[in-house]
Amino acid sequence: MKPANWILHKPPLPISFGTHHSKAMLLVYPQGIRVVVHTANMIHVDWNNKSQGLWMQDFPWKDAKDINKKVPFENDLVDYLSALKVAGYFLFAAGMNM
C-alpha cells in the first residue's frame, strides 16, 4: 500500500516490455525538491536482487527574487513533465503542508 502523500504516475506504454520509460522520483520536501533518476524498475527484484545505479540531487526552493529566473535543467524538467502530463501534480505538491 502506498503512503497517502505519494503521487504515482504511470504513463501508458504501447507494449509491456522493450519500451523506453522514465525511472525517476521527484521528492518534495519543505526545503525543496530532490530529483532521483535510477536504472531500476519499480519492482522488488530490481531493487533487491540486481545491481543498479542512480543519480540524485537536491534543489532548494527559489527565493521570491529569483522566481522568474530559469535555468536549463529546470526548463528541461518542466518540459519533460509537461510531455508526460504530470506537471500539474507538482503545482499541487508544492503547496502541500509538509
KOLTORKE-924688 format. One record per atom (N, C-alpha, C): residue in one letter; x, y, z; atom name; residue number from 1. Coordinates in Angstrom, 2 decimals. Example, Ala and Ser with C-alpha at 12.3 -4.5 7.8 and 13.67 -1.06 7.14 Angstrom:
2
<node res="a" x="13.19" y="-5.69" z="7.80" atom="N" n="1"/>
<node res="a" x="12.30" y="-4.50" z="7.80" atom="CA" n="1"/>
<node res="a" x="13.20" y="-3.30" z="7.80" atom="C" n="1"/>
<node res="s" x="12.85" y="-2.25" z="7.08" atom="N" n="2"/>
<node res="s" x="13.67" y="-1.06" z="7.14" atom="CA" n="2"/>
<node res="s" x="12.90" y="0.03" z="7.87" atom="C" n="2"/>
END
This chain:
98
<node res="m" x="0.85" y="-1.18" z="0.00" atom="N" n="1"/>
<node res="m" x="0.00" y="0.00" z="0.00" atom="CA" n="1"/>
<node res="m" x="0.89" y="1.24" z="0.00" atom="C" n="1"/>
<node res="k" x="0.58" y="2.21" z="-0.86" atom="N" n="2"/>
<node res="k" x="1.39" y="3.42" z="-0.93" atom="CA" n="2"/>
<node res="k" x="0.96" y="4.41" z="0.14" atom="C" n="2"/>
<node res="p" x="1.91" y="5.18" z="0.67" atom="N" n="3"/>
<node res="p" x="1.55" y="6.22" z="1.64" atom="CA" n="3"/>
<node res="p" x="0.61" y="7.25" z="1.03" atom="C" n="3"/>
<node res="a" x="-0.20" y="7.88" z="1.86" atom="N" n="4"/>
<node res="a" x="-1.21" y="8.84" z="1.39" atom="CA" n="4"/>
<node res="a" x="-0.59" y="10.05" z="0.70" atom="C" n="4"/>
<node res="n" x="0.64" y="10.40" z="1.03" atom="N" n="5"/>
<node res="n" x="1.25" y="11.58" z="0.43" atom="CA" n="5"/>
<node res="n" x="2.07" y="11.27" z="-0.83" atom="C" n="5"/>
<node res="w" x="1.97" y="10.09" z="-1.38" atom="N" n="6"/>
<node res="w" x="2.63" y="9.72" z="-2.63" atom="CA" n="6"/>
<node res="w" x="1.70" y="10.01" z="-3.79" atom="C" n="6"/>
<node res="i" x="2.26" y="10.49" z="-4.89" atom="N" n="7"/>
<node res="i" x="1.52" y="10.64" z="-6.14" atom="CA" n="7"/>
<node res="i" x="2.25" y="9.79" z="-7.16" atom="C" n="7"/>
<node res="l" x="1.61" y="8.73" z="-7.63" atom="N" n="8"/>
<node res="l" x="2.21" y="7.85" z="-8.63" atom="CA" n="8"/>
<node res="l" x="1.65" y="8.20" z="-10.00" atom="C" n="8"/>
<node res="h" x="2.51" y="8.21" z="-10.98" atom="N" n="9"/>
<node res="h" x="2.07" y="8.47" z="-12.35" atom="CA" n="9"/>
<node res="h" x="2.64" y="7.38" z="-13.24" atom="C" n="9"/>
<node res="k" x="1.78" y="6.69" z="-13.94" atom="N" n="10"/>
<node res="k" x="2.21" y="5.65" z="-14.87" atom="CA" n="10"/>
<node res="k" x="1.74" y="6.03" z="-16.27" atom="C" n="10"/>
<node res="p" x="2.65" y="6.57" z="-17.10" atom="N" n="11"/>
<node res="p" x="2.24" y="6.87" z="-18.47" atom="CA" n="11"/>
<node res="p" x="1.94" y="5.56" z="-19.21" atom="C" n="11"/>
<node res="p" x="1.03" y="5.59" z="-20.16" atom="N" n="12"/>
<node res="p" x="0.73" y="4.36" z="-20.90" atom="CA" n="12"/>
<node res="p" x="1.92" y="3.90" z="-21.72" atom="C" n="12"/>
<node res="l" x="2.15" y="2.61" z="-21.71" atom="N" n="13"/>
<node res="l" x="3.21" y="2.01" z="-22.51" atom="CA" n="13"/>
<node res="l" x="2.56" y="1.23" z="-23.65" atom="C" n="13"/>
<node res="p" x="3.02" y="1.43" z="-24.87" atom="N" n="14"/>
<node res="p" x="2.38" y="0.76" z="-26.01" atom="CA" n="14"/>
<node res="p" x="2.51" y="-0.76" z="-25.97" atom="C" n="14"/>
<node res="i" x="3.61" y="-1.28" z="-25.40" atom="N" n="15"/>
<node res="i" x="3.77" y="-2.72" z="-25.22" atom="CA" n="15"/>
<node res="i" x="4.32" y="-2.95" z="-23.82" atom="C" n="15"/>
<node res="s" x="4.21" y="-4.15" z="-23.31" atom="N" n="16"/>
<node res="s" x="4.55" y="-4.39" z="-21.91" atom="CA" n="16"/>
<node res="s" x="6.06" y="-4.53" z="-21.65" atom="C" n="16"/>
<node res="f" x="6.88" y="-4.64" z="-22.69" atom="N" n="17"/>
<node res="f" x="8.33" y="-4.74" z="-22.47" atom="CA" n="17"/>
<node res="f" x="9.05" y="-4.13" z="-23.66" atom="C" n="17"/>
<node res="g" x="10.31" y="-3.79" z="-23.45" atom="N" n="18"/>
<node res="g" x="11.12" y="-3.24" z="-24.53" atom="CA" n="18"/>
<node res="g" x="10.74" y="-1.82" z="-24.93" atom="C" n="18"/>
<node res="t" x="10.10" y="-1.09" z="-24.03" atom="N" n="19"/>
<node res="t" x="9.66" y="0.27" z="-24.31" atom="CA" n="19"/>
<node res="t" x="10.42" y="1.24" z="-23.42" atom="C" n="19"/>
<node res="h" x="10.92" y="2.33" z="-24.00" atom="N" n="20"/>
<node res="h" x="11.57" y="3.36" z="-23.19" atom="CA" n="20"/>
<node res="h" x="10.58" y="3.87" z="-22.16" atom="C" n="20"/>
<node res="h" x="11.04" y="3.98" z="-20.94" atom="N" n="21"/>
<node res="h" x="10.23" y="4.60" z="-19.88" atom="CA" n="21"/>
<node res="h" x="11.16" y="5.21" z="-18.85" atom="C" n="21"/>
<node res="s" x="10.70" y="6.31" z="-18.30" atom="N" n="22"/>
<node res="s" x="11.50" y="7.02" z="-17.29" atom="CA" n="22"/>
<node res="s" x="11.49" y="6.23" z="-16.00" atom="C" n="22"/>
<node res="k" x="12.59" y="6.34" z="-15.30" atom="N" n="23"/>
<node res="k" x="12.70" y="5.75" z="-13.96" atom="CA" n="23"/>
<node res="k" x="13.22" y="6.87" z="-13.09" atom="C" n="23"/>
<node res="a" x="12.30" y="7.56" z="-12.44" atom="N" n="24"/>
<node res="a" x="12.69" y="8.73" z="-11.67" atom="CA" n="24"/>
<node res="a" x="11.72" y="8.95" z="-10.53" atom="C" n="24"/>
<node res="m" x="12.23" y="9.65" z="-9.53" atom="N" n="25"/>
<node res="m" x="11.39" y="10.09" z="-8.41" atom="CA" n="25"/>
<node res="m" x="11.64" y="11.57" z="-8.21" atom="C" n="25"/>
<node res="l" x="10.59" y="12.30" z="-7.95" atom="N" n="26"/>
<node res="l" x="10.69" y="13.71" z="-7.56" atom="CA" n="26"/>
<node res="l" x="10.11" y="13.79" z="-6.16" atom="C" n="26"/>
<node res="l" x="10.98" y="14.01" z="-5.20" atom="N" n="27"/>
<node res="l" x="10.59" y="14.00" z="-3.79" atom="CA" n="27"/>
<node res="l" x="10.51" y="15.45" z="-3.30" atom="C" n="27"/>
<node res="v" x="9.35" y="15.82" z="-2.80" atom="N" n="28"/>
<node res="v" x="9.10" y="17.20" z="-2.37" atom="CA" n="28"/>
<node res="v" x="9.27" y="17.29" z="-0.86" atom="C" n="28"/>
<node res="y" x="10.09" y="18.24" z="-0.44" atom="N" n="29"/>
<node res="y" x="10.37" y="18.49" z="0.98" atom="CA" n="29"/>
<node res="y" x="10.12" y="19.96" z="1.27" atom="C" n="29"/>
<node res="p" x="9.98" y="20.32" z="2.54" atom="N" n="30"/>
<node res="p" x="9.81" y="21.75" z="2.88" atom="CA" n="30"/>
<node res="p" x="10.96" y="22.61" z="2.37" atom="C" n="30"/>
<node res="q" x="12.18" y="22.05" z="2.28" atom="N" n="31"/>
<node res="q" x="13.35" y="22.81" z="1.85" atom="CA" n="31"/>
<node res="q" x="13.50" y="22.87" z="0.33" atom="C" n="31"/>
<node res="g" x="12.83" y="22.00" z="-0.41" atom="N" n="32"/>
<node res="g" x="12.98" y="21.99" z="-1.86" atom="CA" n="32"/>
<node res="g" x="12.54" y="20.66" z="-2.45" atom="C" n="32"/>
<node res="i" x="13.15" y="20.30" z="-3.56" atom="N" n="33"/>
<node res="i" x="12.79" y="19.07" z="-4.27" atom="CA" n="33"/>
<node res="i" x="14.05" y="18.26" z="-4.51" atom="C" n="33"/>
<node res="r" x="13.93" y="16.95" z="-4.38" atom="N" n="34"/>
<node res="r" x="15.04" y="16.02" z="-4.67" atom="CA" n="34"/>
<node res="r" x="14.68" y="15.29" z="-5.95" atom="C" n="34"/>
<node res="v" x="15.56" y="15.33" z="-6.93" atom="N" n="35"/>
<node res="v" x="15.38" y="14.61" z="-8.19" atom="CA" n="35"/>
<node res="v" x="16.25" y="13.36" z="-8.13" atom="C" n="35"/>
<node res="v" x="15.63" y="12.20" z="-8.34" atom="N" n="36"/>
<node res="v" x="16.34" y="10.93" z="-8.35" atom="CA" n="36"/>
<node res="v" x="16.05" y="10.25" z="-9.69" atom="C" n="36"/>
<node res="v" x="17.08" y="9.97" z="-10.45" atom="N" n="37"/>
<node res="v" x="16.96" y="9.23" z="-11.71" atom="CA" n="37"/>
<node res="v" x="17.68" y="7.91" z="-11.47" atom="C" n="37"/>
<node res="h" x="16.97" y="6.80" z="-11.69" atom="N" n="38"/>
<node res="h" x="17.53" y="5.49" z="-11.36" atom="CA" n="38"/>
<node res="h" x="17.36" y="4.51" z="-12.51" atom="C" n="38"/>
<node res="t" x="18.09" y="3.41" z="-12.44" atom="N" n="39"/>
<node res="t" x="18.03" y="2.41" z="-13.50" atom="CA" n="39"/>
<node res="t" x="17.07" y="1.27" z="-13.19" atom="C" n="39"/>
<node res="a" x="16.64" y="1.15" z="-11.94" atom="N" n="40"/>
<node res="a" x="15.77" y="0.04" z="-11.55" atom="CA" n="40"/>
<node res="a" x="14.31" y="0.30" z="-11.91" atom="C" n="40"/>
<node res="n" x="13.64" y="-0.75" z="-12.34" atom="N" n="41"/>
<node res="n" x="12.18" y="-0.69" z="-12.45" atom="CA" n="41"/>
<node res="n" x="11.61" y="-0.69" z="-11.03" atom="C" n="41"/>
<node res="m" x="10.39" y="-0.25" z="-10.90" atom="N" n="42"/>
<node res="m" x="9.78" y="-0.17" z="-9.57" atom="CA" n="42"/>
<node res="m" x="9.18" y="-1.51" z="-9.16" atom="C" n="42"/>
<node res="i" x="10.06" y="-2.52" z="-9.16" atom="N" n="43"/>
<node res="i" x="9.66" y="-3.85" z="-8.71" atom="CA" n="43"/>
<node res="i" x="10.70" y="-4.36" z="-7.73" atom="C" n="43"/>
<node res="h" x="10.28" y="-5.20" z="-6.82" atom="N" n="44"/>
<node res="h" x="11.13" y="-5.69" z="-5.74" atom="CA" n="44"/>
<node res="h" x="12.43" y="-6.31" z="-6.25" atom="C" n="44"/>
<node res="v" x="12.34" y="-7.17" z="-7.24" atom="N" n="45"/>
<node res="v" x="13.52" y="-7.90" z="-7.70" atom="CA" n="45"/>
<node res="v" x="14.59" y="-6.94" z="-8.26" atom="C" n="45"/>
<node res="d" x="14.18" y="-5.87" z="-8.92" atom="N" n="46"/>
<node res="d" x="15.17" y="-4.93" z="-9.46" atom="CA" n="46"/>
<node res="d" x="15.92" y="-4.20" z="-8.35" atom="C" n="46"/>
<node res="w" x="15.24" y="-3.86" z="-7.28" atom="N" n="47"/>
<node res="w" x="15.86" y="-3.09" z="-6.20" atom="CA" n="47"/>
<node res="w" x="16.66" y="-3.98" z="-5.24" atom="C" n="47"/>
<node res="n" x="16.27" y="-5.23" z="-5.13" atom="N" n="48"/>
<node res="n" x="16.88" y="-6.09" z="-4.12" atom="CA" n="48"/>
<node res="n" x="17.82" y="-7.16" z="-4.66" atom="C" n="48"/>
<node res="n" x="17.71" y="-7.54" z="-5.92" atom="N" n="49"/>
<node res="n" x="18.49" y="-8.66" z="-6.43" atom="CA" n="49"/>
<node res="n" x="19.40" y="-8.31" z="-7.60" atom="C" n="49"/>
<node res="k" x="19.43" y="-7.05" z="-8.02" atom="N" n="50"/>
<node res="k" x="20.23" y="-6.67" z="-9.19" atom="CA" n="50"/>
<node res="k" x="21.06" y="-5.44" z="-8.87" atom="C" n="50"/>
<node res="s" x="22.19" y="-5.31" z="-9.54" atom="N" n="51"/>
<node res="s" x="22.99" y="-4.09" z="-9.43" atom="CA" n="51"/>
<node res="s" x="22.28" y="-2.98" z="-10.18" atom="C" n="51"/>
<node res="q" x="22.22" y="-1.80" z="-9.58" atom="N" n="52"/>
<node res="q" x="21.53" y="-0.67" z="-10.18" atom="CA" n="52"/>
<node res="q" x="22.35" y="0.59" z="-9.94" atom="C" n="52"/>
<node res="g" x="21.98" y="1.65" z="-10.59" atom="N" n="53"/>
<node res="g" x="22.63" y="2.93" z="-10.39" atom="CA" n="53"/>
<node res="g" x="21.60" y="4.03" z="-10.22" atom="C" n="53"/>
<node res="l" x="22.05" y="5.14" z="-9.65" atom="N" n="54"/>
<node res="l" x="21.15" y="6.28" z="-9.55" atom="CA" n="54"/>
<node res="l" x="21.94" y="7.57" z="-9.49" atom="C" n="54"/>
<node res="w" x="21.29" y="8.64" z="-9.92" atom="N" n="55"/>
<node res="w" x="21.79" y="10.00" z="-9.78" atom="CA" n="55"/>
<node res="w" x="20.77" y="10.74" z="-8.95" atom="C" n="55"/>
<node res="m" x="21.25" y="11.54" z="-8.00" atom="N" n="56"/>
<node res="m" x="20.35" y="12.25" z="-7.11" atom="CA" n="56"/>
<node res="m" x="20.92" y="13.64" z="-6.85" atom="C" n="56"/>
<node res="q" x="20.03" y="14.62" z="-6.83" atom="N" n="57"/>
<node res="q" x="20.45" y="15.98" z="-6.47" atom="CA" n="57"/>
<node res="q" x="19.29" y="16.71" z="-5.83" atom="C" n="57"/>
<node res="d" x="19.59" y="17.49" z="-4.79" atom="N" n="58"/>
<node res="d" x="18.59" y="18.32" z="-4.13" atom="CA" n="58"/>
<node res="d" x="18.63" y="19.72" z="-4.74" atom="C" n="58"/>
<node res="f" x="17.44" y="20.29" z="-4.93" atom="N" n="59"/>
<node res="f" x="17.30" y="21.65" z="-5.44" atom="CA" n="59"/>
<node res="f" x="16.45" y="22.43" z="-4.44" atom="C" n="59"/>
<node res="p" x="17.01" y="23.48" z="-3.84" atom="N" n="60"/>
<node res="p" x="16.22" y="24.27" z="-2.89" atom="CA" n="60"/>
<node res="p" x="15.13" y="25.06" z="-3.62" atom="C" n="60"/>
<node res="w" x="14.08" y="25.41" z="-2.90" atom="N" n="61"/>
<node res="w" x="13.05" y="26.28" z="-3.48" atom="CA" n="61"/>
<node res="w" x="13.68" y="27.61" z="-3.82" atom="C" n="61"/>
<node res="k" x="13.17" y="28.25" z="-4.83" atom="N" n="62"/>
<node res="k" x="13.69" y="29.55" z="-5.23" atom="CA" n="62"/>
<node res="k" x="13.24" y="30.62" z="-4.24" atom="C" n="62"/>
<node res="d" x="14.09" y="31.64" z="-4.08" atom="N" n="63"/>
<node res="d" x="13.69" y="32.83" z="-3.34" atom="CA" n="63"/>
<node res="d" x="12.73" y="33.63" z="-4.20" atom="C" n="63"/>
<node res="a" x="11.91" y="34.45" z="-3.58" atom="N" n="64"/>
<node res="a" x="10.93" y="35.26" z="-4.32" atom="CA" n="64"/>
<node res="a" x="11.60" y="36.12" z="-5.39" atom="C" n="64"/>
<node res="k" x="12.81" y="36.61" z="-5.12" atom="N" n="65"/>
<node res="k" x="13.51" y="37.46" z="-6.10" atom="CA" n="65"/>
<node res="k" x="13.97" y="36.67" z="-7.33" atom="C" n="65"/>
<node res="d" x="14.08" y="35.34" z="-7.22" atom="N" n="66"/>
<node res="d" x="14.56" y="34.50" z="-8.32" atom="CA" n="66"/>
<node res="d" x="13.44" y="33.72" z="-9.01" atom="C" n="66"/>
<node res="i" x="12.19" y="33.97" z="-8.65" atom="N" n="67"/>
<node res="i" x="11.08" y="33.14" z="-9.12" atom="CA" n="67"/>
<node res="i" x="10.99" y="33.10" z="-10.65" atom="C" n="67"/>
<node res="n" x="11.34" y="34.17" z="-11.33" atom="N" n="68"/>
<node res="n" x="11.25" y="34.19" z="-12.79" atom="CA" n="68"/>
<node res="n" x="12.56" y="33.81" z="-13.48" atom="C" n="68"/>
<node res="k" x="13.61" y="33.57" z="-12.70" atom="N" n="69"/>
<node res="k" x="14.90" y="33.17" z="-13.27" atom="CA" n="69"/>
<node res="k" x="14.84" y="31.69" z="-13.63" atom="C" n="69"/>
<node res="k" x="15.13" y="31.38" z="-14.87" atom="N" n="70"/>
<node res="k" x="15.10" y="30.00" z="-15.34" atom="CA" n="70"/>
<node res="k" x="16.52" y="29.48" z="-15.55" atom="C" n="70"/>
<node res="v" x="16.67" y="28.19" z="-15.32" atom="N" n="71"/>
<node res="v" x="17.95" y="27.52" z="-15.58" atom="CA" n="71"/>
<node res="v" x="17.67" y="26.37" z="-16.54" atom="C" n="71"/>
<node res="p" x="18.66" y="25.97" z="-17.34" atom="N" n="72"/>
<node res="p" x="18.42" y="24.94" z="-18.36" atom="CA" n="72"/>
<node res="p" x="17.82" y="23.64" z="-17.80" atom="C" n="72"/>
<node res="f" x="18.35" y="23.13" z="-16.68" atom="N" n="73"/>
<node res="f" x="17.81" y="21.87" z="-16.15" atom="CA" n="73"/>
<node res="f" x="16.35" y="22.02" z="-15.76" atom="C" n="73"/>
<node res="e" x="16.02" y="23.13" z="-15.13" atom="N" n="74"/>
<node res="e" x="14.62" y="23.38" z="-14.74" atom="CA" n="74"/>
<node res="e" x="13.72" y="23.42" z="-15.97" atom="C" n="74"/>
<node res="n" x="14.14" y="24.12" z="-17.00" atom="N" n="75"/>
<node res="n" x="13.35" y="24.20" z="-18.24" atom="CA" n="75"/>
<node res="n" x="13.13" y="22.81" z="-18.83" atom="C" n="75"/>
<node res="d" x="14.21" y="22.02" z="-18.90" atom="N" n="76"/>
<node res="d" x="14.10" y="20.68" z="-19.47" atom="CA" n="76"/>
<node res="d" x="13.18" y="19.79" z="-18.63" atom="C" n="76"/>
<node res="l" x="13.32" y="19.86" z="-17.31" atom="N" n="77"/>
<node res="l" x="12.48" y="19.04" z="-16.43" atom="CA" n="77"/>
<node res="l" x="11.01" y="19.42" z="-16.57" atom="C" n="77"/>
<node res="v" x="10.71" y="20.71" z="-16.59" atom="N" n="78"/>
<node res="v" x="9.33" y="21.17" z="-16.73" atom="CA" n="78"/>
<node res="v" x="8.76" y="20.72" z="-18.08" atom="C" n="78"/>
<node res="d" x="9.55" y="20.85" z="-19.15" atom="N" n="79"/>
<node res="d" x="9.09" y="20.40" z="-20.47" atom="CA" n="79"/>
<node res="d" x="8.81" y="18.90" z="-20.48" atom="C" n="79"/>
<node res="y" x="9.71" y="18.13" z="-19.85" atom="N" n="80"/>
<node res="y" x="9.55" y="16.67" z="-19.83" atom="CA" n="80"/>
<node res="y" x="8.31" y="16.28" z="-19.03" atom="C" n="80"/>
<node res="l" x="8.13" y="16.89" z="-17.86" atom="N" n="81"/>
<node res="l" x="6.94" y="16.58" z="-17.05" atom="CA" n="81"/>
<node res="l" x="5.66" y="17.00" z="-17.76" atom="C" n="81"/>
<node res="s" x="5.72" y="18.10" z="-18.48" atom="N" n="82"/>
<node res="s" x="4.54" y="18.53" z="-19.25" atom="CA" n="82"/>
<node res="s" x="4.21" y="17.51" z="-20.34" atom="C" n="82"/>
<node res="a" x="5.23" y="16.99" z="-21.01" atom="N" n="83"/>
<node res="a" x="5.00" y="15.98" z="-22.05" atom="CA" n="83"/>
<node res="a" x="4.40" y="14.71" z="-21.47" atom="C" n="83"/>
<node res="l" x="4.78" y="14.38" z="-20.22" atom="N" n="84"/>
<node res="l" x="4.21" y="13.21" z="-19.55" atom="CA" n="84"/>
<node res="l" x="2.86" y="13.51" z="-18.89" atom="C" n="84"/>
<node res="k" x="2.46" y="14.78" z="-18.95" atom="N" n="85"/>
<node res="k" x="1.20" y="15.23" z="-18.36" atom="CA" n="85"/>
<node res="k" x="1.18" y="15.05" z="-16.84" atom="C" n="85"/>
<node res="v" x="2.31" y="15.32" z="-16.19" atom="N" n="86"/>
<node res="v" x="2.38" y="15.25" z="-14.72" atom="CA" n="86"/>
<node res="v" x="2.73" y="16.58" z="-14.08" atom="C" n="86"/>
<node res="a" x="3.00" y="17.62" z="-14.87" atom="N" n="87"/>
<node res="a" x="3.45" y="18.89" z="-14.29" atom="CA" n="87"/>
<node res="a" x="2.45" y="19.44" z="-13.28" atom="C" n="87"/>
<node res="g" x="1.17" y="19.28" z="-13.52" atom="N" n="88"/>
<node res="g" x="0.15" y="19.81" z="-12.62" atom="CA" n="88"/>
<node res="g" x="0.19" y="19.20" z="-11.23" atom="C" n="88"/>
<node res="y" x="0.62" y="17.94" z="-11.13" atom="N" n="89"/>
<node res="y" x="0.73" y="17.30" z="-9.82" atom="CA" n="89"/>
<node res="y" x="1.67" y="18.08" z="-8.92" atom="C" n="89"/>
<node res="f" x="2.74" y="18.63" z="-9.50" atom="N" n="90"/>
<node res="f" x="3.76" y="19.27" z="-8.69" atom="CA" n="90"/>
<node res="f" x="3.36" y="20.67" z="-8.25" atom="C" n="90"/>
<node res="l" x="2.45" y="21.29" z="-9.00" atom="N" n="91"/>
<node res="l" x="1.89" y="22.54" z="-8.51" atom="CA" n="91"/>
<node res="l" x="1.12" y="22.26" z="-7.24" atom="C" n="91"/>
<node res="f" x="0.37" y="21.16" z="-7.22" atom="N" n="92"/>
<node res="f" x="-0.36" y="20.74" z="-6.02" atom="CA" n="92"/>
<node res="f" x="0.60" y="20.38" z="-4.90" atom="C" n="92"/>
<node res="a" x="1.61" y="19.57" z="-5.21" atom="N" n="93"/>
<node res="a" x="2.53" y="19.09" z="-4.19" atom="CA" n="93"/>
<node res="a" x="3.33" y="20.24" z="-3.58" atom="C" n="93"/>
<node res="a" x="3.69" y="21.23" z="-4.37" atom="N" n="94"/>
<node res="a" x="4.48" y="22.34" z="-3.84" atom="CA" n="94"/>
<node res="a" x="3.70" y="23.13" z="-2.81" atom="C" n="94"/>
<node res="g" x="2.38" y="23.12" z="-2.91" atom="N" n="95"/>
<node res="g" x="1.56" y="23.84" z="-1.95" atom="CA" n="95"/>
<node res="g" x="1.15" y="23.03" z="-0.75" atom="C" n="95"/>
<node res="m" x="1.55" y="21.76" z="-0.70" atom="N" n="96"/>
<node res="m" x="1.17" y="20.88" z="0.42" atom="CA" n="96"/>
<node res="m" x="1.87" y="21.31" z="1.71" atom="C" n="96"/>
<node res="n" x="1.19" y="21.14" z="2.82" atom="N" n="97"/>
<node res="n" x="1.85" y="21.34" z="4.12" atom="CA" n="97"/>
<node res="n" x="2.61" y="20.08" z="4.45" atom="C" n="97"/>
<node res="m" x="3.93" y="20.20" z="4.64" atom="N" n="98"/>
<node res="m" x="4.74" y="19.02" z="4.92" atom="CA" n="98"/>
<node res="m" x="5.33" y="19.11" z="6.30" atom="C" n="98"/>
END
